Amino acid sequence: MVIYEGRGVRSFLDVAPCVDSSVAEFLQNYPVRTHNMIAHIRCATHGCTSLENVHPFIRELWGIQWCFVHNGEAPEFACQRYDNHVVLGKADATNLSYHSVGDTDSEAVFCAILDALKAEFNDLPSLPVLYTTLNRLCDQVVEEHDTIFNFLMTVGEYTLFAFSWPGQKPDSDVWNGLYTLTREAPFSTATLLDEAYSIDFSKVNDPMDRVTVVATRPLTDEDGWKEMKKGELIVFDKGVPYSSARDLEHVEQQGRGLSSRCFRKSKQIAQHQNKETVI
């Protein structure tokens, strides 16, 4: 699990099954107050059960903490070696900045995405431009046959990307996809589907809150769960889903695009902010 607190993140990782995890037990009593967080329970299809292979993976790009979890299989990225780096976009295999610590295809594809973004931009991109670029990189990843590519990627304390390329792994009847649910006031009580446990969200949420949950399957008995479409890339900001570059212009105009102390703002961002001033 990764929890954003301002520009920093708290990371909680464990190799033990979640039902036996002392870290999971600790987190039940940990006071979480955040705008952005992701968690992952791993099915170890690539790489052994070891700490370096546990999601979420964290890297810094442009002075921003990026975190990544993946559900599925990306066969082309499963055998990365010093002499065999799969690259995306404009990245150059002879000049890479991001490398896997562990053995998973998930970490390898995350590093490839970050290297492609670093090669693409010298300054911070606007959210619409970043969205368009990520969409193109995702299309490149899923070109490989038998790829199942469902991921969540957080970019700083407010922004979360979700992409779905669902499917079933060989010899499995489990459907690997992504589902979303947005909760708003008036908040009600929901019961977990796999356990007799209910949560009264009116007691844990402020009336002004909006909370979006993204999961591999519906978790509660609430109406409103929606399966993401195949090839769909969604950006969540303040719990609101945006599924096109044009929609994200509104987020940029509100000053909620990428923010870093290490890079100057790009021309695209300045144009969006000037447009807001004129309005």
ABEGO torsion letter per residue (X at the ends): XBBBBEABBBBBBBABBAAABAAAAAAAABBBBBABBBBBBBBBABEBBBAAABOBBBBBBGGBBBBBBBBEBBAAAABBBAABBBBBEABBAABBABBBABABAAAAAAAAAAAAAAAABABBBBAAAAAAAAAAAAAAAAABBGBBBBBBBBBEAABBBBBBBBEBBBGBABBBBBBBBBBBOBBBBBBBAABBBBBBAAAABBAABBBBBBBABBABABBGBBBBBBGBBBBBBGGBBBABAAAAAAAAAAGABBBBAABBBBAAAAAAAAAAAAX
